[in-house]
Amino acid sequence: MNVDDLQWQLSHLGGVLPRLVDEILERGGLETLVKAAREREDWFCAVGAVRGLCTVGEFGRAWTVVEPFAASGWQPAVRAGADVLLRWNRVEQALELADPGRRGQEGGDAWRDYAAALVRAGRVDDAIGVLVPYLRDRWVLLGLVEMTDGQGRDKRVLEVLAPIAEEFRRDPERRGVRDLWDVLAGQARVLERSGRVDEAIRLLGADVAARRYGPENNAEFYTELLARNGRIEELRDLATGTQTSTAAAPYVKALENLGRAGEAEAYLRDLIAAKYPGWYDSVLMELLMRQGRFDEAIAAVEHTFDDLYDGNLLQSTLIVLAEQGLHDKALDLTEGRSPEFLAENEAYWLRSNRWWLMGEAGRAREAIEEIEALPTGEVDDRELTIAWLLAQEGCVEQAIARLRRLPGKQAANDLAELLIGQTRFAEAVAVIPDVAAQREEERRLRTDWTDPTEPTEQKETASSD
């Protein structure tokens, strides 16, 4: 196993895409995934094969699939292998595989995975002890909070979190301390689940008031904590005070869940009328959509539809309407846009959204005619879009024939998806370039994007990053 290839697959969604693996598995193509994992060393196929085999209780075969990957020492594969062994009740073998000490590893993620295996083996105290030296790694800290949920060790977890939380509270900006901000929400989460809700709210509320948080605002977790525990008045104070932008959406949802949607709507309309900064128009639109008040929802945000800046809510409105099955209503909004807006966005995204909506609305032939009436160079991904529309219209073989002629990973993925729909699983996997070919395509594209006027040495450096 080439660990660099495995890592590239994970970070670039290389090989067979996870969503295609899921479709193959759901449609009965388990054996195709087993074969692809073995012959192509495809990581996502291996993950799918293991999941499918474990579901039917074939843990021995699942281990056979994942063992060569795990033997590489690559951490995601070690984690997956330990999971199979634990499900197979090979507990000691699983712990031996997961133990970073046996492999001389020092990374926090490896110790987190080992601790998770210990918890599953019933050795929760050992797991906590393993993680204590690594709790200044935020992912280890978050892992400790998550893996001990429901294990009856909340008192011990709070003991090991307390000194870190206090260190952060004393001086959040000190070097080596500022990255520990997750500990505040983690501490509150453990207090909440152990029944000490008042204490969780008091501590985290004080932290939020003192602005003790990191790059992600702990106020967001605090608003969710209040909403989960029905503390509407405290939530209202935040939503109408210093944390309006963070608390508005949770406050609206909490009111809605209590049957007070009218109150939530009035609150949002007041914010919008006062021209507060924030995406309150979007929150109002979604609230009205959830109530089935679609025309009112559109009216609430249509003043943004010709905006040339980030405040434009046209695309998000199209998506929400499509999720509700209102494709024709969404299509209506793509028409009548200002010349200035069309000049900036029509070729960039509006046309493609329009053709997608037409395909979903049963108007694929009309969309194809629109595309074919335009000069070829004006439509990005022209052939891919037409192939998708043909498939939407039921002309699957025509779409397949069109895609077979096209180069590149995207065309191969689209082709594979159509073949999977016809349960032609082996053929679908075969049309997807293997990892080596995909990496070469990426390298070539990166080289093509490099400015030809750059010095050769600089180009080579850019293409090898």
ABEGO torsion letter per residue (X at the ends): XBAAAAAAAAAAGBEBBAAAAAAAAAAGAAAAAAAAAAAAGBAAAAAAAAAAAAAAGBAAAAAAAAAAAAAAGBAAAAAAAAAAAAAAGBAAAAAAAABAAAAGBABAAAAAAAAAAAAAAGBAAAAAAAAAAAAABAAAAAAAAAAABGAGAAAAAAAAAAAAAAAAAABAABBGAAAAAAAAAAAAAAAAAAGBAAAAAAAAAAAAAAGBBBABBAAAAAAAAAAAAGBAAAAAAAAABAAAAAAAAAAAAAAAAAGAAAAAAAAAAAAAAAGBBEAAAAAAAAAAAAAGBAAAAAAAAAAAAABABAABAAAAAAAAAAAAGBAAAAAAAABGBBAAAAAAAAAAAAAAAAAAAAAAAGAAAAAAAAAAABBAAABBGAAAAAAAAAAAAGBAAAAAAAAAABBEAAAAAAAAAAAAAAGBAAAAAAABBBAAAAAAAAAAAAAAABBAABBAAAAAAAAAX
